[in-house]
Amino acid sequence: MSLPLPISIPLSRWPLRLHAAAACLAVVAVAGLAALGVYANAGRAGQQQTELRALETRLQILVQDEKKRSAGNFLQTLPLASSADEVVRDMGRHAQELKIQVASLSITVADPAPGLIRRVQFNLTASGDYAAMKNWLAEMLGRYPSLAVQTLSLRGLPNDTLRQEIQLALVLFVRD
């Protein structure tokens, strides 16, 4: 027995078997879409779990490093006072590589009371491209963790719109 196509028969006149078949197809379609959604969420959850494990590992490493730093003597991590000359030479070499002209440089060494931290202050005036000076300063602060900016003044040169002049006071904390 062949059944006529349901398209030509109104829905209300469909035989019960066609209603059941249509309902089964709808259930299968909804279940398939739900399965796709669950699969997509499972993939994202797996990726997030992997990222979370990596971040937890990184946090553990940072906590261990901080414990080591706090357990040690802070003064022992400072460079020796004799290294100040090398810091000045390194600053000059790196400035020259970035085409920064150092106009003036003065060095002041503060004599502390015995057992205290010594401060070596570098006062300098330089000119160059803003991006180059920013990179130079970031590189120096990264290379020497005990180097700090005390004052910084930056202004454009009156006759050159591309170059800036920087007046900078840096302090290097050292030990004897």
LUMTORTOR-853402 format. One record per atom (N, C-alpha, C, CB): x, y, z. Coordinates in steps of 0.05 Angstrom, whole numbers, plus 5000, padded with zeros to 4 digits. Last residue first. Glycine has a CB too. Example, Ala and Ser with C-alpha at 12.3 -4.5 7.8 and 13.67 -1.06 7.14 Angstrom:
525749555142
527349795143
525850015157
528249885114
526448865156
524649105156
526449345156
522649115181
This chain:
657059575992
660059595992
661259325990
660959726018
651659595945
652759525971
655859545969
651859235980
646860035913
649159845913
649959795942
651559965897
642260305869
642660215897
644759995897
640060125910
642360835828
643160555829
643760495858
645560505811
637861285801
639261205826
639760905824
637561275851
637461815753
637261535760
638861475785
638261355736
634462345726
636062275749
635461985756
635362465774
634262685665
633662435679
635562415703
633962195661
631462995612
633163045636
632362835656
632763345647
631162955543
630462825568
632462915590
630462515566
628163195485
630363225504
629463115531
631263525507
626562915421
625863005448
628363035464
623962795462
625062985351
626862925373
625863045399
629763015367
621463165314
621662875318
623362805342
622962755293
621563705309
619063585319
619363295324
616863635299
626164175324
625963905313
623563765325
628563745319
626764645351
627264645322
626864375309
629964755317
625564525406
624064735392
624464725361
625065005402
624363855427
626264055420
624864265402
628663925404
619763685480
620463695452
622563905446
618063735434
621663375541
620463595526
621463585498
621063875539
621463075604
621663025575
620263265562
620362755567
624362855663
623163085649
623563045619
624263355660
624562505722
624662485693
623162725681
623362215683
627862245780
626262455766
626562415736
627262745775
629061705792
628461885813
626862125802
631061995827
628561045773
628261315763
627461495787
626061335741
633460555792
630860675794
630860955783
629860675824
636559925794
636660195783
633760305783
637760185753
636459405808
636959595830
637159875820
639459515846
635959125760
633659145778
634059345801
633058875789
638259245701
639259295727
636859335747
641059555727
635359115655
637958995659
638859025688
640059125641
630759445660
630459155660
633159005665
629459065633
632859945657
631359875682
631059565683
628660015683
634959925605
636659965628
635359885654
637560255629
630159845575
632359645574
634159675598
633959675547
627460325585
626260065593
628359845594
623959985574
630960695562
630460705591
629260435601
628460935597
630760525508
633260545523
632860535553
634860795515
625360595495
626560335494
629160315510
627160255465
625061155501
623360985517
624460695518
620460975505
628661315462
629261375490
627561205509
628661675496
626061135416
628761035423
629361085452
630861165405
621361435417
621261135419
623961025427
620261015392
623561965411
621961885435
621961575438
619161985433
630262065390
627461995383
626061895408
627461785360
634062525432
633662315412
630762265406
634862055422
638562735483
636462795463
636362565443
637063065449
639862825554
640262695528
638062785509
640362385531
642862895615
641263035595
641862905568
641663345595
643162595680
643962615652
641862775636
644362345640
645762365739
644162585727
644962615698
644462855744
645761825779
646661905752
644662125743
646661665732
647861635843
645861775827
647161875801
644762025842
648161105885
649761235864
647661365845
651661035848
647660955953
646261045929
648161185910
643961245937
648260395996
649460625983
647860695958
652460575976
645160166055
645260156025
646460416015
642460116013
649160066114
646760146099
647260136069
645860436108
653859966140
651959746138
649359826123
651159666165
655160626162
656160346158
653760146158
658160276180
651361106125
652461016150
653260726146
650361036174
653461266057
651561196078
652961146105
649760956070
655061736012
656261566032
654261506054
658861696043
652961765946
652261845973
653561635992
649161845977
655762005888
655661775906
655161865934
658361605904
653862225826
654062305854
653862045870
651962515862
655662415761
655262195780
655762295808
657161955772
652962685701
654462725726
653662495745
653763005740
652962845634
652562635654
654262705678
653462355642
650163115574
651663145599
650962915617
650963415613
648262905525
649563175526
651163215552
647463395524
647862355488
648062435516
649562695517
649362215534
643762195436
646062355443
645962445472
646362605424
641961585410
641261785431
643761935438
639961645456
642161135377
642461415366
641361625385
641161435338
642360645399
639760745392
639761035382
637960735417
647760595409
646560415390
643860515381
646260135403
648260985450
649561035424
648360845402
652660985426
645660735491
644560985481
645761045453
645261215500
649160305500
646460245490
645160505479
644660135513
653660575518
653760405494
650960365482
655060135500
651660835564
652760985542
652860825516
655561085548
650360395596
648260595589
649160755565
647660785613
655360165602
653260025588
651060205579
652159805607
657960565632
658960485605
656860345589
661560305608
654860545679
655060795663
655960735635
656960995676
655860025696
653060105689
653060355672
651460155715
661260055707
660359885685
657459955677
660559585693
661060395752
662460485728
661560315703
665460455731
658360075789
657060315779
658360415754
657160535801
661059665813
659759605787
658459855775
657659385791
662859795862
664759825840
663459775813
667059635845
658759655896
659059945889
660959975866
660060095913
655359065873
657459195888
657759485878
660159055885
648158985872
650858965860
652859115878
650859085832
643958625919
644858875906
647558835894
644859095927
643058165946
642158165918
643058415904
639158135917
644658255998
646358085982
645558085952
646257805993
640558556018
643058696012
644858525995
644458766038
636658166028
636258366007
638858495999
634158576015
637857506039
638457766049
638257966025
641257776062
632257056027
634957146025
635357426036
635957135997
626757026030
628356876050
631256966050
628156576044
624857315988
624357416015
625957266036
621357396021
626556985945
627557265948
627157365976
626057445928
623856515955
626756515955
627856795959
627756395928
618556695951
619456585976
622556585978
618356305980
618556835897
618157045917
619056945944
615257135918
619156335873
621256545869
621056755890
620956665841
614356095890
616955985899
619156185896
617555735883
610756425862
610656415892
613256305903
608256245901
612156305809
612456575820
612456585850
610256765809
610755765807
613555845803
614056125814
614255835772
605255805816
606955655835
609855735832
606555355831
603756085769
603356205796
605156065817
600456195804
604855695730
606355955730
606156095757
605256145708
601055315745
603955245745
605655505747
604755085721
596455605735
596955505762
599955435765
595255265769
596855675679
596955905697
597555825726
594356065695
596355135662
598755285656
599055535674
598855375627
591155025680
593354875691
596055025686
593554595679
588255385648
588255425677
590555275690
585555325688
589155175597
590155445603
590355485633
588455655590
586354695604
589254685598
590454955605
589654615569
581254895612
582454745634
585454725630
581254455636
580255115563
580355295586
581755155610
577655395594
580054655532
582054855526
582455035551
581355015501
575554395555
578254275555
580454465551
578354055534
571654765542
572254715571
574954585573
570054535583
571454735487
572254985500
573054945529
569955195498
569754195482
572254285471
573254535483
571954325441
564754235507
566754055519
569554135508
566153765512
561954565473
562554665500
564754495513
560054655517
561554225428
563054485426
563754585454
561254695411
558553805450
561153755440
562854015438
561053625412
553754075462
555353955484
558153905475
553953685493
552154215410
552654415430
554354315453
550054525440
551453705387
553453885376
554154105396
552354005350
547153525419
549753385420
551953555409
549553115405
543153875403
544053885431
546853745433
542053745449
542553715350
543553985356
544554005385
541254185351
540753185360
543253235345
544353505350
542753195315
535853285385
537953145400
540653185386
537352845402
533153535344
533653685368
535953555384
531153715386
532953095307
534253355300
534953515325
532353515281
530052715337
532852655328
534252915321
532752465304
525152995342
526652915366
529552865359
525452675380
523653015287
524153265303
525753215328
521353395310
523152475275
525152635261
525752895276
524152705232
518852345309
521452215313
523652375300
521451925302
514852655285
515652715313
518352595319
513552605333
514552405236
515252695237
516252765265
512952875229
512751895253
515251925239
516252215240
515051835209
507752035275
509851915292
512551945279
509151615297
505152225229
505452395252
507752295270
502852425268
505251755199
506751985190
507152185212
505252115166
501851425231
504651345226
506251575216
504751115205
496851675227
498251675252
501251605249
496951485272
496152045165
495751805182
497551825207
496351555165
493752725160
495952525158
495252285175
498552655168
490153115165
489152865153
491352665150
487852925126
492653565184
490553445201
489553175190
488253635204
495753725142
497053595165
494953455182
498453805181
493153565076
493453745100
494353585124
490753885106
497053295024
494953245044
495253435067
494852945053
501453404995
498953454982
496553415001
498553284958
505453255029
505353535021
502653605009
507653595001
505552715036
504152875057
503953165048
505652855083
503852304981
505752484994
504352675013
507252654972
500151704997
500651944982
502552124996
497952094976
502951055005
501651285017
502151524999
502751345046
501450414981
503050654980
501450884991
503850714951
501749775000
500050005000
501850245000
498150005024
